[in-house]
Amino acid sequence: MLKKSTAAFMIVAALLCGSLLTLGVTGYVQVFGQAAGEGLATALQNTGLQEKESKKLGTALSLIESNYYEKVDREKLVDGAVNGMMEALGDPYSNYMGKETAARFEESIEGSFSGIGAEVSSDNGKVVVVSPIKGSPADKAGIQAKDVILSVNGESLEGLELNEAVAKIRGPKGSKATLKIQRAGTAEPLQFVITRDDVRLETVYGTMEKDKVGVIEVTQFSQNTAERFKEELGKLESQGMKGLVIDVRNDPGGVLPVVIEMVEQFVPSGKTIVQVEDKNKRREVSTSKGSSKKYPVVVLMNKGSASASEIMAGALQQSAGAKLIGENSFGKGTVQTSFEEQLGDGSLLKITIAKWLTPDGTWIHGKGIKPDIAVAQPDYFSVAPINKSVTLQYNMNNADVKSAQTMLSGLGYKPGRKDGYFDAATKEAVQKFQSKAKLKVTGSIDAKTAEALEQALIKAIQDPANDNQRNRGIAEIQKEIKASSSNK
């Protein structure tokens, strides 16, 4: 496999391609191309400021420079004005990037970027995780889609512009980022201590499973993803693949032409892949120039499947007859393009210019796509981490004990309950775990035991045998292969 390695010094934000459906880096017409033509581009002509608007902004700048009690940075003021305009849109996917941030954005479109491995966006002043990147420090720590990052190393992110929030999370490899997270369903904020590390970015992984069922996992739609997908698909087909599982769980999206190119390999010629609608309700329809496959296909998705992932899922379901398995998707149905050359200083504006619709005309924004077959993961896949500053003991009753019980149960130690009360059966389960892990057998959960529990759980989660959704997808393909064989 082709793999790219990058230094992980900061969290990846919505300004990167993962949390948006982008049409490119430096201009609308250049990027949208055949996917939509020039109809929408005309609507994006820059009309400039009216005289009274220009005078108002100029006067404000002059008054600040003349009267503010400290020396001001003129460039910073101008950047702030542009940021203010973008924030006034109330759209978490439209934002302004300075020169340095814009450069990182371009790197992300090319398929390599640095970060702790969590794609995030800004939503009503909150920093919200779109999805963790597979194998990243954030993924290994247990960060989940829809988590709200409240603070980093004790510094609140509330009310910060997204780029400022990202700056608080960046840091050198090996340093720690302590994140306070608000998660739906938990009364109190959760704390995660994440060690920044190098993030390996490979967007496509292919494997052959039992009965010639191929599995291709797509972690992001970057510029090289279509080529890599074609390579992995070709390898599997050359090995006699009889059915395919495409896994876009926790795939936050990417570049529109890339997903169209990938979907064309499954959608019959002439059938719709995606529709894009501008502010004037004009629609550009992308139709397939490819052909269908003879073998069955299913798509795995979850709440971290966003944007381009949802385009793929919707197109394969509605135009290629694929089944969708897993959980409801994220619900990101807008399209962005970026403007860099127009600003002339290396900075960049990323603007939402349209919404996309599934082949049948459905706008999934804020709602997501429902799976044909709903499959949940085991409860320990989403368990909250244990607070390691307090030793958990017999007769305690709290959320950390509940987490520990869920972990013990998932690892096969049978505490007998998961309600947060530390009873005798829970103590016995802890002792059995400590003995197996070669820890001091106390029956209490100190920091070392909690850390060992979490590490053991990570291994269990990473074991494909415990992946309900993946296993169901493979089983569905096996069933369709068998049915097809019996009909011949």
N, C-alpha and C positions, 0 to 999 in steps of 0.2 A: 504494500500500500504506500501511496505517496502521503507523507505527513509533513506538516509545517510546525515548527516550534517557535514560540514567541515568549518574551519575558513578560510575566504577569505583574504589573506594577499598579494597576487600578481596576476598579470594577467596570464592566462594559455597560454603558448606559443606552438609553433609547436612541441616542444620537448614532449608535452603531446599527448596522443593518439588521441585526437579529430581531429587534422589537418593532420593526416596521416593514411595510412592503414598499420597497424603494424602486425607483425607476432609473437610478444611476447616480453619478457623482457631480457632473458639471453641466447639466442642462437638460431640459425636458425633451425637445425634439430628438436630440442625439440618442437618448436612452430609450424612449418609448417606441420609436421606430415603427415596425410593422404591427406591433401589439395594439396600437391605437391610431396611428396616423397623426395628422397635424391638426385635427379638429379641436382638440383640447388646448393645444399649444397656443392657438390664436388668442384664447381667452386669458392667457397669462402675460400679455404685453404690459410692460411697465409704463403706467401713465404718469408717474412722477408726482411730486407734491404741488398742490395749488399754492398760489402766492401767499395766501393768509396762513396756510399750514407751515410753509417754509419759514415765514416770518416768526411764527409762534415758537417753533423749535429753535431757531437761531437766537431769538430773544432770550429764551430759557437758558440756553448755553452761555450766552453773554452775561446774564444776571448771576449765574452760578459762579462763573470765573471771576467776576468783578466783586462779588459780595461774600462768597463763602469764606469762613474764618480761617481755613487752611488752604494750602496750595492743592489744586485739583489736577487730575490726570485727564486731559481732554479726550484722549483716545478711549479711556475707560468710560467716560460720560457718553460718548457716541455709541459705544458697544452696549451700554446700559439702555440707551434709548431704543436700539434695535431689539434688544432682549425684551424690553417692555412691550413693544408692539407684538412680538410673537406670543408673549404670555397673555396678552389681552384677547387673543383668539380663543383661549380656553381649550386648546387642543393639545393633548399630551404628546402628539407625534410631530408637531410643527415647532421648530426651535432654531435658534441662532448659535453658530459655533465660531469661536475665534480661530485664528490660524492654526494653533497647535492641536486643538480639538478636531478641526476639520481634517487635518492630516491623519489623525487616528481613524476618523470615519472612512477615509479613502482606503486605508489599510484593511479595515473590516470588510469592505465590499470585495476586496481582493481575496478574502478568505483567511486572513491572519490578523489577530489583534491581541492585545494584552489585557489581562484582567484577572480577578479572582474567579471569574467564570459565572457571573450572573447577569443576564440581560435585564435591564430595568427601564421603566418609563416614569414620567411624572404625571400624576393624576390628582387634580385638585390640591396641588401643593404637597402631595405625598409621593415618596419614592416607592414604586411598586415593582416587585419582581415579575418579569414576564416568564422567564424560566431559567433554571441553572443549566450550564453547559455540561454535557456528559463527561464524567471523569475529572471535572474541575474541583478546586478546593471547596467552592460553594456547594457543589453537588455532593461531595463526600461528607460535608458538614451537615447536610440535611435541609438546606434552603429549598423552598418550594415556590412554584408559581403562585401568584396572588399575595405572597408575603409582603407586608409593608415594613420597610426599613425605617425605624424611628430615630436611631442614633448610631454613630460610629465612634468607638473609643470614648464614649461619654459625651460627645458633641451632638446635639440635636440637629436633625436635618429638616425640621419643620419650617416651612415657608421659604426654603432656599431654592434658588433657580437650579435646575438639574445639573448643569455643569459644575456649580459650586458644591453640590452634594457629592458628585463624583470625585471632586478634588480632595474631599475629606477622607475618602476611602483609599485613594492611591497610596502606594508606599513600596519600598524595596522588597525584593524576594526574601522570604524568611521572617519578615516582620509580621505582626499580628494585627488583625482587624476584629475588634469586638463589636458585633452587631446586635442591637436590640431590635427584635422583630415582633410585630403584631400579626398574629395569624387568626383567621376566621375559626371560631369554635373554641378558642382558648381565652380564658378570662384575663389572664395576666400576660404581659409581654415575655417573649422567649429570648434567651441570650445565646449567641453563637460566637465562639472564638475561632476565627479562620486564619490560618497561616498562608500568607500570599506565596504563590509558587508559579513556576513556569506552566503555561497552559498549552497543551498540545492540541492543535486544531486539525482534526480530520473530519470532514463533513459527511463521508459516506463509508459505511462498513457493510460488507457482504459475507454471509455464511450459508452453508448448505446443511439443512437439518434432515432428520429421518424422513424416509419416503420421498426423497427428492423435493422437499419443500425448501425453497430459497427464502432467506430473510435479508432485506437490505434496510439498514438504519440510516436515516438522513438527519443530521443534527443541525443543519443550517443550509440555506440556499445562497451560497456565495458564487462568485464568478466561475470557479472551477468545478462546482458541484455537478452540473449537468454532464460534463465530461467524465468525472469520476463515477457517476451513477451509471452511465453507459458502459464503462469499463467493467464494473462489478456485475451488472446485469448480463453482459456478454459472457463473463466467466461462468456464471451460474447456468446460463442457457447451454453453454458448451459442455457442461457436466450433466446435461439431461434433466434440467429442472422441470418439474411438472406443475408447480404452482408457486405463487410469490406472496410474501408478507412484506409490505412496506411500512416501516416504523418511523413515524414523525412525532412521536411523543417528546415533549419538551423541546421541540424545534420551533424557535420563535420567529422564523420567516426568513426573508431575504429579498433577492432580486427577481422582479416579475418575469423578464424574458427567460430566466433560468428555469423557473418552475414550469413555464409554458413548454419549453423544449423537452423537459423531462416527461410531462404529462402526455405530450404528443406520441410517445412511444406506446401508449395504451389506448388512446381515444381514436376511434375510427375517423377517417378523413371526412371533413365537412361538419362534424359535430362540434358543439360549443365547448370551449374550455373555461372561459371567463368573460364577463362583461364589465366594462369600465364606464361609469357614468359621471359626467361633469356637472358643474353647478347649474347649467342650463338644461339639465335632463337629457343631454345628447349622449347616446351610448355608442361605444365602439366594441364590437364583438370579436373576440379572438377565437378562430375556429382551427381545428386540428388539420394538419397536413400529413399526419402520420397514419398509422393503421393499428387495429386492435391485436391483442395476443390471443392465442388459442388456449392458454392456460388460465386458471382462476387467479384472482388477485384480491387480497384484503388489505386494509389500511388500519394501523394502530394509531390512536390519538388519545390525548388527555387534555387537561386544562392548561397545560403549557404549550399546546400546539396552536400556533398563532399565524395569522397573516398568510404568507405563501404556503404554509402547511395546510391551512384551511382551503386555499384555492385548489391544492392538489387533492385533498380529501373530497371536496365538493364535486370537482370535475370527474374524478374516477368513480364516484358513487353515481352521479347523474348521467354521465356520458359514456362510461365504460362498464357499468354494472358491478363495480367492486363493492364489497361490504365494508362498513366502518365499524371497528371494534374498540371498546375502551370506555372513555369518559367524554362528556361534553367538552368541545374545544374552547379556546380562549375568547374568541369573538372580536377579531380585529379586522374590520372591513373597509379600511381606507387606504389610499395610495398616496405616497409621497414622492416628490422629486427634489433634487438639490440644485442650488444655484451658487456657483463659486466664481466663475469667470466674471460675472456681472458686477461683483463687489470689488474686484480688483486688488485685494490685499491679502489673499489667501484664506480669508474667512468665508463662511458658507451659511446659506439659509436653506433649511429643509422645510418644505411646505406641503401640507396636504392639499392635493389638487383634484382629487376625485374619490369616489367610492367604488368598490368592486362588488359584483354580484355573481352568484353561482350561475351555472348554465340555465337554470329555470327562472332566473331573475330574482332570487332571494338575497336580501341584504342581511348578513349575519352579524353585523356590528353590535357589540354589547350582548349578544345572545349566544353566539357560537353555533356549532353544528352538532346535532345529536347523533350518537352512534346508532347503527342498526342493531348492534348487540352490545348492551351495557355490561361492562365487566369492571369490577373494582379490584384494586390491589389489596393484599393483606393489611390489616390495621397497623402493623408495625412498620410499614413502608412510610407512614406519615407521622410517626410518633415524635413528640417533642423531646429535645435533649434534657438531660438531668442537670439540675443546678448542683455543681460540685463543691460549693462553698459550705454546704450543710450535709452532715452524715445522716442518712435515712435509717431509722431503727424501728424495732417492734413497737406497735401501737400508735405509730404516726398515721396521719390521714391527710394527704395533700396531692397536688397534681404531679409532683416529682415521683412519688410512690406509684401513682397510676402509670406514668411513663415507664418506670422500671418494671412493673408487672407486665406491661404490654411487650417490652423487650424480652423478658424472661420467657413469656408464653411463646413468642415468635421463635425463640431459640430452642424450644422444646423442654423447658424446665418446669412447666405446669404449676404456676403459683396458685391457681384455682380461682382467681378473681382479678379484675382489672378496674376496680372502682376507687383505688387510692388508699385503701386501708391496709396497713402493714400488719397482717396477722401471722399466725404460726406457720401456715402453709407457705406464705411468701418468704418468711425467714428460712424455711427449709430449702426452697428453690434457690435462694441467694447462696446458701451454703454449698449446694450442689454445684452451682456455677463457679463459685470461688475455688472449690476443690479441683474442678476440671481446668480452670484457668491458672492453676498453681499460684493462687493468691492466699493470703492469710484467711482462714475460715472463721469468720466472726458472725455471719448472718446479718450484718449491717452493711449498708452501701456507702462506703466512703468514696473519695475522689478517684482512687485507683480502681475500685470495683466499677464505678460508674463509667470511667473511661474504657475499661475492658469490655463492659457490656455494649457500649456504643460501637466499639471497633468490631466486635463479633457480629453485631447487627448489620453493620455496613457490608460485611462479607456475605451475610445471608441475603441481603437485598440485591447484591451484585450477582448472585447465583441465578442463572436463567431458570433453573428448576423451580424457583419460588415466584417467578414472574407470571401471575395469573393471566394478564392481558396477552402477553406474547404466546403463552401456551395455548390460550383459546384461539388466537389467530392461526397458529400452526394446525390446531385440531380442525378448524373450519376448512382450511385448505385441504387437509387430508380427507375430510368427508366429501368435499367436492370432487377431488381426484377419484375417489372410490366410486362415487355416483356416476361420474363420467365414464369410468371403465366398465361399469356394469351395464351401461346403456349402449355399448358398442356391440 
